[in-house]
Amino acid sequence: MAQVISRRDVVSLMASDVLHAVLDVRERGEFNECQIHNATSLPRGEIEFRIATLVPNRQTSIVLYDDGGGRASAAARTLADFGYADIYTLQGGLSAWKSGGLATVSGVNVPSKAFGERVHKDRHVPEIAPEELKALQGSSTDLLILDVRTPEEYGRFCIPGGINVPGGDLILWADALMKKPGATVVVNCAGRTRSIMGTATLRRLGLTNVRALKNGTMGWVLAGLGLESNPKREAPAVPNESREKARSLALQVAKESGIRWISARELMRVGRTPGREVAYLIDVRSAAEYDSGHIPGSMHIPGGQAVQRMDDFIAVRNGRIIFISNESARAVMTAYWYRQMGFRDVSVLRDGLRAWVETGESLARGAWRPVSIGVEAAKSKAKFVQPHDLERALPSSSTLVLDVGTSLDFEAAHVPGAKWISRSWIDIKLPEQFPDRGESIVVTCPDGQHSVLAARALTEIGYRNVAVLNGGVRAWTAAGFATGKGLDGCLVEPNDVVLSPSIKGDKEAMRRYLEWEMKLKG
């Protein structure tokens, strides 16, 4: 049973050395508007899919909060069912926190973005305006534009001529770039943070001819310049000499910065000691490298994303963080920035995966999939309906079809006539609108995973005629059936998804976002 904790005690806990996590169980949009600083966003509807990764030790102290409506207490019951033993709910929720005059922030990934702005200010990171870069493109033959976003982001659009070098890989290129002192190197991302951090990384490694594109692709668009859509270029392979030099550069950074090493044999013992130990094993290589072989239990978070989205992955404060790469170079650079952000227990696997293999330990293969809890048990109790049976029944049926995927997925495609409701709210809000517990209900989502959990929640509060669309909307479309589109039929506010202004293409939203980022300098 969860205990209630006062805001004063939460402040003390967050300032202590105790292993703890503060989790905001509201929707992502609510979190974006206002949140407790250094809390981690974990919407109630995502708990089963993320809690085992965010809080790997079930003895860890966890504080949950919402803004009324019962989601925190419901989340606490779920965690208790999963064996989490030290759970608290914030008395009065976020409203009480604010009424007590305690500080809040807005936006997503605030700790990392605020840190980026401090780096920009304190290290005098040089920038180049979009207009100046455009002029250079027409006059300079020795210009390199390095786009440090993820391959997925780069694949949608980029600065014309840019090549994709994800931020965590920059150390591999440092030596090759040093051998081009006459070149102008420009680093860009969508906005500011990764551009700043990428430029600061290269300067920390000794480059002087590198600048950050001011305000990234958003700044480029706001300057009235066009982006290149769906670029097909692949970054050239890292020169072997530069890759080899990266290791010596990393060793120097580790020595100068006091980064700790952990041996492969020590790593084998991590997590095997009883008690409250929390350790995050983070593999910072590319997806292809990770898929081809990784240490069992390690997460895949490329270095640039590990810095940019730190609070999305590291929920437990004061835990151990261990970075892994092939032979340490990329891991050292990510660890360096975590140390600069104030994390104390940060280390790097000495000699990387090579050392692990040399101990005789095996590697796992395949893409990283966060461990889910409770899904299989819910499946075993669910009643399923096949797409063909639902399609035949719908025209003459009074069946209520509920879609519990993201509002973004629902907007793109859903079973015709379906209503959308966030799984965070389904057992709280649905009875207000559909009080008849004998209502015929079919629950859907893109793949059927969230559906079985939503169906279980409805059954637990007394709905007697609940089924799950087997395979979800994907199975529906695979069967050849038409889908509806749009956000008509939402039973709650669709505030579960926060899209980057660069994706939405809204120039006014871009301006507001960039102004918000720059104010994070404090």
C-alpha positions in Angstrom: 0.0 0.0 0.0 1.4 3.4 -1.0 2.1 6.0 1.7 1.3 9.7 1.3 4.4 12.0 1.4 4.4 15.7 2.0 6.0 18.1 -0.4 8.5 19.1 2.3 9.7 15.5 2.6 9.9 15.1 -1.2 12.2 18.2 -1.3 14.4 16.5 1.3 14.4 13.2 -0.5 15.4 14.8 -3.8 18.3 16.6 -2.1 19.5 13.5 -0.4 21.9 10.6 -1.4 19.0 8.1 -1.1 18.2 6.1 -4.2 14.9 7.4 -5.4 12.7 8.2 -8.4 10.1 10.9 -8.7 7.6 10.0 -11.5 5.0 12.2 -13.1 2.2 9.9 -14.1 0.2 12.5 -16.0 0.1 12.7 -19.8 3.1 13.9 -21.7 1.3 17.1 -22.7 0.5 17.9 -19.1 4.1 17.3 -18.1 5.3 19.6 -20.9 3.2 22.4 -19.6 4.3 22.1 -15.9 6.4 19.7 -13.9 8.5 19.2 -10.8 12.1 19.8 -11.9 14.1 16.6 -12.2 11.0 14.4 -12.2 10.7 11.8 -14.9 7.7 11.6 -17.2 6.0 8.2 -16.9 2.3 8.4 -18.0 0.2 5.9 -16.2 -0.6 4.1 -19.4 3.1 3.4 -20.1 4.0 1.9 -16.7 3.9 -1.7 -17.7 6.2 -1.0 -20.7 8.8 1.2 -19.0 9.0 0.8 -15.2 11.3 -2.2 -15.3 13.9 -0.2 -17.3 13.4 3.1 -15.4 13.4 1.6 -11.9 15.2 -1.8 -12.2 15.4 -2.4 -8.5 11.9 -2.9 -6.8 13.2 -1.8 -3.4 13.9 1.8 -4.7 11.9 4.6 -3.1 9.4 5.9 -5.7 7.3 9.1 -5.4 4.3 9.4 -7.8 2.4 12.5 -8.5 -0.5 13.7 -10.7 -2.7 16.7 -10.5 -5.8 15.1 -9.0 -8.2 12.6 -10.6 -6.7 9.4 -9.1 -4.0 8.5 -11.5 -1.2 8.5 -8.9 -3.0 6.2 -6.5 -4.0 3.9 -9.4 -0.3 3.9 -10.6 0.7 3.1 -7.0 -1.6 0.0 -7.0 0.0 -1.2 -10.3 3.5 -0.8 -8.9 2.6 -2.6 -5.7 1.1 -5.5 -7.8 4.5 -5.7 -9.6 6.4 -6.0 -6.3 7.6 -2.4 -5.8 7.9 -2.1 -2.1 8.5 1.6 -1.2 5.9 3.7 -3.0 4.7 7.2 -2.0 2.1 9.5 -3.5 2.6 13.3 -3.3 0.0 14.7 -0.9 -2.1 17.1 -2.9 -0.2 16.4 -6.1 1.3 19.1 -8.4 -1.3 21.7 -7.2 -0.1 21.4 -3.6 3.5 21.6 -4.8 2.9 24.8 -6.7 0.7 26.3 -3.9 3.6 25.8 -1.5 5.7 28.1 -3.7 8.0 25.3 -4.9 9.7 25.7 -8.3 8.3 24.1 -11.4 9.5 24.1 -15.0 7.9 23.5 -18.4 9.0 21.6 -21.5 10.5 18.2 -22.1 14.1 17.1 -21.4 14.6 20.3 -19.4 17.7 19.1 -17.4 19.6 18.3 -20.5 18.5 21.4 -22.4 19.3 23.7 -19.5 22.7 22.1 -19.3 23.2 22.7 -23.0 22.5 26.4 -22.6 24.9 26.6 -19.7 27.6 24.9 -21.8 26.9 27.4 -24.6 27.4 30.3 -22.2 30.2 29.1 -20.0 32.3 27.6 -22.9 31.6 30.4 -25.3 30.5 27.9 -28.0 30.8 29.7 -31.4 27.8 29.8 -33.7 27.1 30.5 -37.3 23.9 32.2 -38.5 21.8 30.4 -41.2 22.4 33.3 -43.6 26.1 33.1 -43.2 26.1 29.3 -43.7 24.0 29.7 -46.9 26.5 32.2 -48.2 29.4 29.8 -47.4 27.6 27.0 -49.3 27.8 29.1 -52.4 31.4 30.2 -52.0 33.4 27.6 -50.1 34.4 24.2 -51.4 35.8 23.2 -48.0 32.7 23.1 -45.9 31.4 20.2 -43.8 27.9 20.2 -42.3 27.5 17.5 -39.7 23.9 16.7 -38.7 24.1 15.2 -35.3 20.4 14.1 -35.0 19.3 10.5 -35.1 19.2 8.7 -38.5 15.4 8.8 -38.4 15.3 12.5 -37.9 17.9 13.1 -40.6 16.0 10.9 -43.0 13.0 13.3 -42.9 14.9 16.4 -43.8 18.2 18.1 -43.4 20.2 21.3 -44.2 21.1 20.9 -47.9 24.3 19.0 -48.2 24.5 17.9 -44.6 25.7 14.5 -43.7 24.5 12.5 -40.7 27.0 11.9 -37.9 25.0 11.2 -34.8 26.4 13.2 -31.9 27.8 10.3 -30.0 30.0 9.3 -32.9 31.7 12.7 -33.3 34.8 11.5 -31.3 35.4 8.9 -34.0 35.7 11.8 -36.6 37.7 14.2 -34.5 41.2 13.2 -35.8 40.1 13.2 -39.4 38.6 16.7 -38.9 41.7 18.0 -37.3 43.6 17.1 -40.4 41.4 19.6 -42.3 42.3 22.9 -40.5 41.2 25.0 -43.5 37.7 23.5 -43.5 34.7 25.0 -41.9 32.9 22.5 -39.8 29.3 23.3 -38.9 27.3 21.1 -36.4 23.5 21.2 -36.5 20.5 19.6 -34.9 16.8 20.5 -35.0 17.1 23.3 -32.4 20.0 24.1 -30.1 21.0 21.5 -27.6 22.6 18.8 -29.7 24.3 21.4 -32.0 25.8 23.1 -28.9 26.9 19.8 -27.3 28.3 18.5 -30.6 30.4 21.6 -31.1 31.5 21.6 -27.5 32.6 18.0 -27.9 34.8 18.6 -30.9 36.3 21.7 -29.2 37.0 19.7 -26.1 38.8 17.2 -28.3 41.0 20.0 -29.8 39.2 21.3 -32.9 39.0 25.1 -33.4 37.4 25.3 -36.8 33.9 24.2 -35.7 30.7 26.1 -35.1 27.2 25.3 -34.1 24.4 26.3 -36.6 22.4 28.8 -34.6 19.0 27.3 -33.8 19.5 24.4 -36.1 17.0 23.4 -38.8 14.4 25.5 -37.1 16.6 28.6 -37.4 17.2 27.7 -41.0 13.5 27.6 -41.8 12.8 30.8 -39.8 15.5 32.5 -42.0 13.3 31.6 -45.0 15.7 28.9 -46.3 14.6 25.6 -47.7 15.4 22.1 -46.2 16.4 19.1 -48.2 13.7 16.4 -48.0 14.5 12.6 -47.6 18.3 12.8 -48.2 19.7 9.6 -49.5 23.4 10.3 -48.6 25.2 8.1 -46.2 28.1 9.4 -44.1 31.4 8.0 -45.4 33.0 5.4 -43.3 35.2 6.7 -40.4 38.8 6.5 -41.5 40.6 3.7 -39.6 43.3 6.1 -38.5 40.8 8.5 -37.0 38.9 5.6 -35.3 42.2 4.4 -33.8 43.1 7.9 -32.6 39.7 8.3 -31.0 40.7 5.8 -28.4 43.8 7.7 -27.3 41.7 10.9 -27.3 39.2 9.2 -25.0 41.9 8.0 -22.7 43.2 11.5 -22.3 39.7 12.9 -21.6 39.1 10.1 -19.0 42.4 10.9 -17.3 41.9 14.7 -17.2 38.3 14.4 -16.1 38.7 11.6 -13.5 36.3 9.2 -15.3 36.3 5.9 -13.5 36.8 2.6 -15.3 35.1 -0.7 -14.6 36.5 -4.0 -15.7 34.5 -6.7 -17.5 34.8 -9.0 -14.5 33.5 -6.3 -12.2 30.7 -5.6 -14.5 29.7 -9.3 -14.4 29.0 -8.8 -10.6 26.8 -5.7 -11.1 23.2 -6.3 -10.2 24.0 -9.6 -8.5 24.4 -8.1 -5.0 21.2 -8.2 -2.9 19.9 -4.9 -1.6 18.9 -1.6 -3.2 21.7 -1.2 -5.8 20.6 0.4 -9.0 22.8 0.3 -12.1 22.0 1.4 -15.7 24.1 -0.3 -18.4 24.0 2.0 -21.4 25.4 0.9 -24.8 26.0 4.1 -26.8 26.8 2.6 -30.2 24.6 2.7 -33.3 21.5 0.5 -33.6 23.2 -1.8 -36.1 26.2 -2.3 -33.9 24.0 -3.0 -30.9 21.8 -5.4 -32.8 24.9 -7.4 -33.9 26.0 -8.1 -30.4 25.6 -6.5 -26.9 26.0 -7.2 -23.3 22.8 -8.9 -21.9 20.8 -6.4 -19.9 22.3 -3.3 -21.5 20.1 -0.6 -22.9 20.7 0.9 -26.3 20.8 4.7 -26.2 23.2 6.3 -28.7 25.5 8.8 -27.0 23.9 11.9 -28.3 20.5 10.8 -27.2 21.7 9.7 -23.9 22.8 13.3 -23.2 19.9 15.0 -24.9 17.2 12.9 -23.3 18.8 11.9 -20.0 15.7 12.2 -17.9 13.8 9.9 -20.2 16.1 7.0 -19.3 17.7 7.7 -15.9 14.8 7.9 -13.4 16.6 6.8 -10.3 18.8 9.5 -8.8 22.1 8.5 -7.1 22.3 5.1 -9.0 25.3 3.8 -11.0 25.6 4.6 -14.7 27.9 2.4 -16.8 28.6 3.3 -20.4 29.6 0.8 -23.0 31.0 1.0 -26.5 33.3 -1.1 -28.7 36.6 0.1 -27.2 35.5 2.8 -24.9 35.9 6.0 -27.0 32.2 6.8 -27.4 31.4 5.7 -23.9 34.1 8.0 -22.4 32.7 11.0 -24.2 29.1 10.3 -23.0 30.4 9.7 -19.5 32.3 12.9 -19.6 29.2 14.9 -20.3 27.2 13.0 -17.5 30.0 14.0 -15.1 29.7 17.6 -16.2 25.9 17.4 -15.6 26.6 16.4 -12.0 26.1 12.6 -12.0 28.6 11.2 -9.5 28.6 7.4 -10.0 29.5 7.2 -13.6 32.0 4.7 -15.1 33.0 3.2 -18.4 33.6 -0.4 -19.3 37.4 -0.6 -19.8 38.2 -1.7 -23.4 34.5 -2.1 -24.1 32.9 -5.1 -25.7 36.3 -6.5 -26.6 37.1 -7.0 -23.0 33.7 -8.6 -22.3 34.2 -11.1 -25.0 37.7 -11.9 -23.9 36.4 -13.0 -20.5 34.4 -15.7 -22.3 31.0 -14.0 -21.7 28.5 -14.2 -24.5 26.8 -11.4 -26.3 23.0 -11.1 -26.9 21.8 -10.2 -30.4 18.8 -8.2 -31.7 17.2 -4.8 -31.1 16.7 -3.5 -27.6 13.2 -4.0 -26.3 12.4 -2.6 -22.9 11.1 -5.3 -20.6 7.3 -5.2 -20.1 5.5 -6.4 -17.0 2.0 -7.8 -16.9 1.2 -8.0 -20.6 1.4 -11.7 -20.9 -0.8 -12.2 -17.8 -3.4 -9.8 -19.3 -3.3 -11.7 -22.6 -4.0 -15.0 -20.9 -7.3 -13.6 -19.4 -8.4 -11.5 -22.4 -11.3 -12.4 -24.8 -10.3 -11.8 -28.4 -12.3 -10.9 -31.5 -10.9 -11.3 -35.0 -10.9 -8.4 -37.5 -13.3 -10.2 -39.9 -15.8 -10.9 -37.1 -15.7 -7.3 -35.9 -16.0 -6.0 -39.4 -19.1 -8.1 -40.0 -20.7 -7.1 -36.7 -20.1 -3.3 -36.8 -22.8 -2.2 -39.2 -25.6 -3.5 -37.1 -24.0 -3.6 -33.7 -24.1 -1.2 -30.8 -20.6 -2.3 -29.8 -18.4 0.5 -28.4 -15.0 0.4 -30.0 -12.3 2.0 -27.9 -8.9 2.8 -29.3 -6.2 3.2 -26.5 -3.1 3.7 -28.7 -1.6 7.2 -28.9 -3.7 10.0 -30.2 -1.2 10.3 -33.0 -1.7 6.7 -34.1 -5.5 7.2 -33.7 -5.4 10.3 -35.9 -3.5 8.4 -38.6 -5.7 5.3 -38.7 -8.4 3.7 -36.6 -11.3 1.3 -36.9 -14.2 3.3 -38.4 -16.5 4.7 -35.6 -14.0 4.0 -32.8 -13.6 6.4 -29.9 -10.2 7.4 -28.6 -9.3 7.4 -24.9 -5.9 7.4 -23.2 -5.3 4.2 -21.3 -4.2 6.4 -18.4 -7.8 7.5 -18.0 -9.8 4.5 -19.3 -11.0 3.0 -15.9 -11.4 6.5 -14.4 -13.2 8.5 -17.1 -15.1 5.8 -19.1 -17.6 5.0 -16.3 -18.6 8.7 -16.3 -19.6 8.5 -19.9 -20.7 4.9 -20.3 -22.0 3.8 -16.9 -23.7 0.6 -18.1 -21.4 -2.2 -17.0 -23.1 -4.5 -19.5 -21.9 -2.4 -22.5 -20.4 -4.4 -25.4 -16.9 -3.0 -25.7 -14.0 -3.9 -28.1 -10.7 -2.4 -27.3 -8.0 -1.7 -29.9 -4.6 -0.1 -30.3 -2.0 -0.4 -33.1 -0.6 -3.8 -32.1 -2.9 -5.2 -29.4 -0.4 -4.7 -26.5 -2.0 -1.8 -24.7 -5.5 -3.2 -25.6 -5.2 -6.3 -23.4 -4.2 -4.1 -20.4 -7.0 -1.7 -21.0 -9.5 -4.6 -21.3 -8.2 -6.0 -18.0 -8.7 -2.6 -16.3 -12.3 -2.4 -17.5 -13.0 -5.9 -16.4 -11.6 -5.2 -13.0 -14.1 -2.3 -12.4 -17.0 -4.5 -13.4 -17.5 -4.3 -17.2 -18.7 -7.7 -18.2 -18.6 -7.8 -22.0 -15.1 -6.6 -23.0 -13.1 -8.0 -25.9 -9.8 -7.1 -27.6 -9.3 -6.8 -31.3 -6.7 -9.5 -32.0 -3.6 -7.9 -33.5 -5.0 -4.4 -33.2 -5.4 -1.9 -36.0 -2.4 -3.4 -37.9 -4.3 -6.7 -38.2 -7.4 -4.8 -39.2 -5.6 -3.0 -42.1 -3.7 -6.2 -43.0 -7.2 -7.9 -43.5 -7.9 -5.2 -46.1 -10.4 -3.2 -44.1 -10.7 0.6 -44.4 -9.7 2.9 -41.6 -10.9 6.2 -40.3 -8.7 9.2 -39.8 -8.7 12.3 -37.7 -9.4 13.1 -34.0 -13.2 13.1 -34.1 -14.5 10.9 -31.3 -12.0 11.7 -28.5 -13.4 10.9 -25.1 -10.6 12.8 -23.3 -8.2 15.6 -24.3 -5.6 14.2 -26.7 -2.6 15.6 -24.8 -0.6 12.4 -24.6 1.9 13.3 -27.4 4.3 16.3 -27.6 5.7 16.8 -31.1 8.7 18.9 -31.9 7.9 22.1 -33.7 10.4 21.0 -36.4 8.2 18.1 -37.2 5.0 20.1 -37.1 6.4 22.8 -39.3 4.7 25.6 -37.3 7.0 28.6 -37.5 5.3 30.4 -34.6 5.7 27.3 -32.5 9.4 27.1 -33.6 10.0 30.7 -32.4 8.3 30.0 -29.0 10.3 26.9 -28.6 13.7 28.5 -29.4 12.9 31.4 -27.0 12.0 28.9 -24.3 15.3 27.0 -24.8 17.4 30.2 -24.7 15.7 31.3 -21.4 16.9 28.1 -19.8 20.3 29.7 -19.4 19.0 31.0 -16.1 
